[in-house]
Amino acid sequence: AEYTLGMNVAMMVFVVGASLLDLTIPSLYAARNRRTAEEGPGPTPEMRRVFGAMMRHVWGVGLPAGAALCFFHRDIFRIVSGPAFRDASSLLPWMAFIPLAFLSVTAVSRALLALDRPRLVGGATLAAALLNLGLDFIAVPRGGAIGAALATLASMAALAVALGWALGWRAWLRRDDLRPGAIAAATAICVAGFAAIDRAGAGWGAWLRLLAAGGLTVAALLGGRIFSARDVLALRNAPNPEGELDA
């Protein structure tokens, strides 16, 4: 019960990130549909730009959010759970970056689907599920809920790396689109701010501490241009509501 509650809380980050991906994935499919025969089977510059924005959003949200789960896990559980389950908050730091792994897999798998490679995505996902099961047999008897969380994180991270290798990171990601420096700076600002809030706001109450952390995160992401007007303009190229790929 504690593991399920902790995972449900952690996966709220995935829901937020998936909503952002839902805004950009149609643009990726639209760029794929506009690809000409002369451009070949690989990604076009437009596809690379959209994919770079997708990964920037995923990591820009996933890293600060994971840090927030580590710093404020007790505050979150004071709000979302009853007293009987508040000890489960100690599990949340071990689950904090599972949503980032899930979001990375989602983004990369959508790029592979845009290249008409669904069998690869399905096969790799099945292999990751079997890996997770095998790791559970090893980790759960020794580590309990923490072992289960680490097994999930390891299997999803392995799946993200495998799919990224199959996709070809170098062909898809440009530094200017990903902006790793901005992501690192925004994450560092958030971590430093979270530590200050955790120390100085010990008597603020759970809601106020979380609101302060949320405001800092939004300011860091917007100030670092993790989300920018250029991304909004890209959404105007989204396809029709069906969003289907050409045969």
ABEGO torsion letter per residue (X at the ends): XAAAAAAAAAAAAAAAAAAAAAAAAAAAAAAAAABBAAAEABBBAAAAAAAAAAAAAAAAAAAAAAAAAAAAAAAAAAAABBAAAAAAAAAAAAAAAAAAAAAAAAAAAAAAAAAGBAAAAAAAAAAAAAAAAAAAAAAAAAAEAAAAAAAAAAAAAAAAAAAAAAAGAAAABBAAAAGAAAAAAAAAAAAAAAAAAAAAAAAAEAAAAAAAAAAAAAAAAAAAGABBAAAAAAAAABBBAAGBBBX
